Amino acid sequence: MKRITLFAVATLVLTPLLHSDEAGKSIFNGKDLTGWKAPEGNIWWLAEDGILKVRSGPDQKGSVLWTEEEFSDFDVTLDFKFGEGTIDSGVHLKSEDQIQIGISGSLKRDMTASPYIPGKGYPVEAEGVKELLKMDDWNTLKIEVRGSTYTSYLNGKKVMTYTSESGKEKGPIGLQLHAKRNMSIDFRNIRLAEKE
């Protein structure tokens, strides 16, 4: 009985440690924008208490916060929480290709976890998002990037796979604040695992 109890305790303690690197390394330290290229005259991106807070400015000028480092194949995982206004954000993947978070300006509806490809719009739509998306709480978005193939998971469920013709071999990751929107969104636990 003691062996079983000891094994159970050891499993509970060690399992999180064994899987702690699955999501990769943190690329946001929660205190400042180290490792990211803040736009000139930054008034939109603020790191505070472990949260990256994104807010529209008075002139509703858009911006993208890019990583300083470039990546090829990777998994990026982050938590996001909708704030106020019409949320139109996304994650840029090595280029202008992105995975949408929030309302599409062109479609006027939520396209979270779907790819937005310049010149093509939304070639596919993520499935089951309406049932998975938490409007008033934190959501987890994981994006797998293998070459120009993107697979997104929302709150642990696979919702989309798409292969882009315009993807780049290597590039930075960006977080978007769309122009001409009065909006706020928060991010936390931004992690990246490079793949071979």
URMOBEL-V259613 format. One line per field, one symbol per residue. ss: DSSP state (@ for helix, = for strand, . for the rest). Layout:
ss->???
This chain:
ss->.@@@@@@@@@@@@@@@@@......==.........==.......====..=====.......=====...=..============..======....======......=....===...=.......@@@@......========..======..=======.......=.=====.....============..
